[in-house]
């Protein structure tokens, strides 16, 4: 994989670079506007989970500190601490809770741009920026992402922390420095605090580093142990950092294992209430329904979606699956493999929890990579 030197990205701005910055600024402003317009009215009221988060945040402000809340069956109180901070600054009201999520959701747009540029900078600076802008534009205008941005839950926090984790991971791999890997582990741990589904991110990262063992050239003159460290050392740095930051929850779950399982026990395909006596049939429905959400099926839950609306419209669905096919075809190149593995691993927990099919909220970790794949297809067609 060809990696551009930092000098290629630090030359004086060209007109094309200025236009890229201008477009990105417009996208950020449009994202924030779409996610805040009449936010105090739409959605019209808190649902149960939003209200539970707000009550936990208020209790924290009153001095009742805890790592775990039974109100939402499996979520830690980390996000509630962030809501409590927002309440202490702006007042205790639903608008403030939702505004905090809007803020993080808006930041996900430029972060997705930065990640796409980092991933595909080997294609050249101009093409990498084009992919980044297209991916950011897709995510900014996505009803899927926009809708959950306006709800005061942890759902849209998952891609925010995930993109930060991956951005610093890739920076660490390219620069050879340790501090970006430590930062990557820190953001990974925060994602684990936010949402149980993020527990599959370490699985994705482990598989990606196994892939790197076979795909990335190694110095054969080094001892075998040094070759192992060359490939897996960054993963160890990320993992140790994440374990240190997440250690309080690991200690808590060791004393209360049911807290680790939480709500997932009631949604997995092995639960008789979910599978109705046919676990493999339920798993198949989870597979078909959730894969099909990218162009074919739709979430019928009123909070999640407009009736009959798939995540991607027909045109974007064609581009997405074309981008996926292109990435599978170029799987021998790490950036493309990274995107394929990200999507494949992170949709797995959604497939195995088919209590509602499809379930857009649980798929939110896929939002950035979905529009990166769309952008890859568009950029390929353009060039």
C-alpha positions in Angstrom: 0.0 0.0 0.0 1.5 3.3 -1.0 1.4 5.9 1.8 1.7 9.5 0.9 4.2 11.6 2.8 3.0 14.3 5.1 4.5 16.8 2.8 2.0 15.9 0.1 -0.8 16.9 2.5 0.9 20.0 3.9 1.7 22.0 0.8 0.1 25.4 0.3 -3.7 25.2 -0.3 -4.8 24.8 -3.9 -8.2 26.1 -5.1 -9.4 22.5 -5.0 -8.5 22.1 -1.4 -10.2 25.4 -0.5 -13.4 24.2 -2.3 -13.2 20.9 -0.3 -12.9 22.9 3.0 -15.8 25.1 1.9 -18.0 22.1 1.1 -17.1 20.4 4.4 -18.0 23.6 6.3 -21.4 23.8 4.5 -22.0 20.1 5.3 -21.3 20.6 8.9 -23.6 23.7 9.1 -26.4 21.8 7.2 -26.0 18.8 9.5 -26.4 20.9 12.6 -29.4 22.7 11.2 -31.2 19.6 10.1 -30.6 18.0 13.5 -31.7 21.1 15.6 -34.6 22.5 13.5 -37.6 22.4 15.9 -35.7 20.0 18.1 -37.8 21.0 21.1 -40.9 19.8 19.2 -39.8 16.8 17.1 -39.8 14.1 18.3 -42.8 15.3 20.4 -41.9 13.7 23.7 -39.4 11.5 25.6 -39.7 7.8 25.2 -39.0 5.4 28.1 -35.3 5.1 27.5 -34.7 8.8 27.0 -36.6 9.5 30.3 -34.6 6.8 32.1 -31.4 8.4 30.9 -32.6 11.8 32.1 -33.6 10.5 35.5 -30.2 8.8 35.9 -28.5 12.1 35.0 -30.5 14.0 37.5 -29.7 11.4 40.2 -26.0 11.8 39.4 -26.3 15.6 39.8 -27.9 14.9 43.2 -24.8 12.9 44.2 -26.1 9.3 43.7 -23.1 8.0 41.7 -23.0 4.6 40.1 -21.4 2.6 37.2 -24.5 0.8 36.1 -28.2 1.6 35.9 -30.9 -1.1 36.0 -33.4 1.3 34.4 -32.2 0.5 30.8 -31.2 -3.2 31.4 -27.5 -3.3 30.4 -26.3 0.3 29.9 -23.6 1.8 32.0 -24.0 5.3 33.4 -21.1 6.9 31.4 -23.4 8.5 28.9 -25.6 9.7 31.8 -22.6 11.5 33.3 -22.2 13.3 30.0 -25.9 14.2 30.1 -25.5 15.4 33.7 -22.6 17.6 32.6 -24.9 19.1 29.9 -27.7 19.6 32.4 -25.4 21.3 34.8 -24.3 23.8 32.1 -27.6 24.4 30.2 -30.4 23.3 32.5 -32.3 20.1 33.1 -34.6 19.8 30.1 -35.2 17.3 27.3 -33.9 19.8 24.7 -30.5 19.8 26.3 -30.2 16.0 26.4 -31.0 15.8 22.7 -28.8 18.8 21.9 -25.8 16.9 23.3 -26.5 14.0 21.0 -26.9 16.4 18.1 -23.5 17.9 18.9 -21.7 14.5 18.8 -23.7 13.4 15.7 -22.6 16.6 13.9 -19.0 16.0 14.8 -19.3 12.5 13.3 -19.6 14.1 9.8 -16.1 15.8 9.7 -14.6 12.8 11.5 -16.0 10.4 8.8 -14.5 12.7 6.2 -11.1 12.6 8.0 -11.3 8.8 8.3 -12.1 8.3 4.6 -9.2 10.5 3.6 -6.9 8.6 6.0 -8.0 5.3 4.6 -7.7 6.1 0.9 -4.9 8.6 0.8 -2.9 6.0 -1.1 -5.2 6.8 -4.1 -3.9 10.4 -4.1 -4.8 13.5 -2.1 -7.5 14.7 -4.5 -9.3 11.3 -4.8 -9.1 10.7 -1.1 -10.7 14.1 -0.4 -13.4 13.3 -3.0 -14.2 10.0 -1.2 -14.3 11.8 2.1 -16.6 14.6 1.0 -19.0 12.1 -0.7 -19.1 9.9 2.5 -19.6 12.9 4.7 -22.4 14.3 2.5 -24.1 10.9 2.5 -24.0 10.6 6.2 -25.1 14.2 6.7 -28.2 13.8 4.6 -29.0 10.3 5.7 -32.5 10.1 7.3 -31.2 7.0 9.2 -28.5 9.0 11.0 -30.5 12.3 11.1 -33.5 10.6 12.8 -31.4 9.1 15.6 -29.4 12.3 16.0 -32.6 13.9 17.3 -33.2 11.3 20.0 -31.5 11.6 23.4 -30.1 8.1 23.4 -26.7 6.4 23.1 -27.4 5.1 19.6 -25.6 7.9 17.6 -22.8 8.0 20.1 -21.6 4.6 18.9 -20.4 5.7 15.4 -19.0 8.9 17.0 -16.6 7.0 19.3 -16.0 4.3 16.7 -14.8 6.7 14.0 -12.5 8.4 16.6 -11.1 4.9 17.5 -10.5 4.0 13.9 -9.1 7.4 12.9 -6.4 7.2 15.6 -5.8 3.5 14.8 -5.0 4.2 11.2 -2.9 7.2 12.1 -0.9 5.1 14.5 -0.4 2.4 11.8 0.8 4.9 9.2 3.0 7.0 11.5 4.4 4.2 13.7 3.8 6.3 16.8 2.4 5.0 20.0 0.2 7.9 21.2 -2.4 7.6 18.4 -2.8 3.9 19.4 -3.3 4.8 23.0 -5.9 7.4 21.9 -7.5 4.7 19.8 -7.8 2.4 22.8 -9.2 5.3 24.9 -12.0 6.0 22.4 -12.7 2.3 22.1 -13.2 2.0 25.8 -15.6 5.0 25.8 -17.6 3.2 23.1 -17.7 0.1 25.2 -19.1 2.2 28.1 -21.7 3.7 25.8 -23.4 0.7 24.2 -23.2 -3.1 24.6 -23.1 -3.6 20.8 -19.7 -1.9 20.7 -18.3 -5.1 22.3 -18.0 -6.4 18.8 -15.5 -3.7 17.8 -12.6 -5.5 19.5 -13.6 -8.6 17.4 -13.4 -6.5 14.3 -10.1 -5.1 15.2 -8.7 -8.5 16.0 -9.8 -9.9 12.7 -8.3 -6.9 10.9 -4.9 -7.5 12.5 -5.1 -11.2 11.6 -5.7 -10.1 8.1 -2.7 -7.7 8.3 -0.5 -10.7 9.2 -1.1 -12.2 5.8 -1.5 -9.0 3.8 1.1 -6.6 5.1 4.8 -7.2 4.1 7.0 -8.2 7.1 10.7 -7.9 7.6 11.7 -11.6 7.1 15.2 -10.9 8.5 13.8 -10.2 11.9 13.2 -12.9 14.5 9.7 -14.4 14.3 8.7 -12.9 17.6 9.7 -9.4 16.3 7.6 -10.1 13.2 4.6 -10.9 15.5 5.1 -7.7 17.4 5.5 -5.7 14.2 2.0 -6.8 13.2 0.2 -7.3 16.5 2.0 -4.8 18.6 -0.4 -1.9 17.8 -3.4 -4.1 18.7 -1.8 -4.9 22.0 -1.3 -1.2 22.8 -5.0 -0.5 21.9 -6.2 -3.4 23.8 -4.2 -2.7 27.0 -5.3 0.9 26.9 -9.0 0.0 26.5 -8.7 -2.6 29.3 -7.3 0.0 31.7 -9.9 2.6 30.9 -12.8 0.0 31.0 -11.4 -1.8 34.1 -14.1 -0.4 36.5 -16.8 -2.0 34.4 -15.0 -5.3 34.1 -14.7 -5.4 37.9 -18.4 -4.6 38.3 -19.4 -7.3 35.7 -17.2 -9.9 37.5 -19.4 -9.3 40.6 -22.7 -9.0 38.7 -22.5 -11.1 35.5 -26.2 -10.5 34.7 -25.4 -6.8 34.2 -23.0 -7.8 31.4 -25.7 -9.7 29.5 -28.5 -7.1 30.2 -31.1 -6.6 27.6 -29.3 -8.8 25.0 -30.6 -11.9 26.7 -34.2 -11.0 25.8 -33.3 -10.3 22.1 -31.0 -13.0 21.0 -32.3 -15.7 18.6 -31.9 -18.5 21.2 -34.5 -16.9 23.4 -37.8 -18.9 23.0 -39.8 -15.7 23.1 -37.9 -14.4 20.1 -37.6 -17.6 18.0 -41.1 -19.0 18.9 -39.6 -22.6 18.8 -37.6 -22.1 15.6 -34.2 -20.6 16.5 -32.6 -21.2 13.1 -35.6 -19.7 11.3 -35.3 -16.7 13.5 -31.6 -16.4 12.7 -32.3 -16.6 9.0 -35.0 -13.9 9.3 -32.4 -11.8 11.2 -29.9 -12.3 8.4 -32.2 -11.6 5.5 -34.1 -8.7 7.1 -31.1 -6.8 8.4 -28.9 -7.3 5.3 -32.0 -6.3 3.2 -32.3 -3.1 5.2 -29.6 -1.7 2.8 -32.1 -1.2 0.0 -34.9 -3.7 0.4 -36.5 -4.0 3.8 -37.6 -1.4 6.4 -37.8 -0.9 10.1 -41.5 -0.6 11.0 -40.9 1.0 14.4 -42.3 4.5 14.5 -39.4 5.9 16.4 -36.8 4.4 14.1 -38.2 5.2 10.6 -40.8 6.4 8.2 -43.2 3.7 7.1 -41.7 1.6 4.3 -38.4 3.5 4.1 -35.3 1.5 3.7 -31.9 2.8 5.0 -30.8 3.5 1.4 -33.0 4.6 -1.6 -32.7 2.5 -4.7 -29.9 4.5 -6.3 -27.8 4.6 -3.1 -28.5 0.9 -2.6 -27.0 0.1 -6.0 -24.0 2.3 -5.2 -23.5 0.7 -1.8 -23.6 -2.8 -3.0 -21.3 -1.8 -5.9 -18.9 -0.3 -3.3 -19.1 -3.5 -1.3 -18.3 -5.6 -4.4 -15.4 -3.3 -5.3 -14.0 -3.6 -1.7 -14.3 -7.4 -1.7 -12.6 -7.4 -5.1 -9.7 -5.3 -3.7 -9.7 -7.2 -0.4 -5.9 -7.6 -0.7 -5.5 -3.9 0.0 -5.9 -3.0 3.7 -8.2 0.0 3.4 -10.8 -2.0 1.4 -10.5 -5.0 3.7 -11.0 -2.7 6.7 -14.3 -1.5 5.3 -15.5 -5.0 4.5 -14.6 -6.4 7.9 -16.1 -3.3 9.7 -19.4 -3.8 8.0 -19.5 -7.7 8.2 -18.5 -7.9 11.9 -20.7 -5.1 13.2 -23.8 -6.3 11.5 -23.4 -9.7 13.1 -24.8 -8.6 16.6 -27.8 -7.2 14.8 -28.4 -10.4 12.9 -28.3 -12.6 16.0 -30.8 -10.4 17.9 -33.9 -10.7 15.7 -36.5 -9.5 18.2 -37.3 -6.8 15.6 -36.2 -7.1 12.0 -34.6 -5.0 10.7 -33.5 -2.9 13.7 -32.0 0.4 12.5 -30.8 1.5 15.9 -28.5 -1.4 16.5 -27.0 -0.9 13.0 -25.8 2.6 13.7 -22.2 1.6 14.0 -22.4 0.8 10.3 -23.5 4.3 9.2 -20.0 5.8 8.5 -18.7 2.8 6.6 -22.0 2.5 4.7 -21.5 5.9 3.1 -17.8 5.3 2.6 -18.7 2.3 0.5 -21.3 4.4 -1.4 -18.6 7.1 -1.9 -16.1 4.5 -3.2 -18.5 3.4 -5.9 -19.3 7.0 -6.9 -15.7 8.0 -7.0 -14.8 5.0 -9.1 -17.6 5.8 -11.6 -16.4 9.4 -11.8 -12.8 8.5 -12.4 
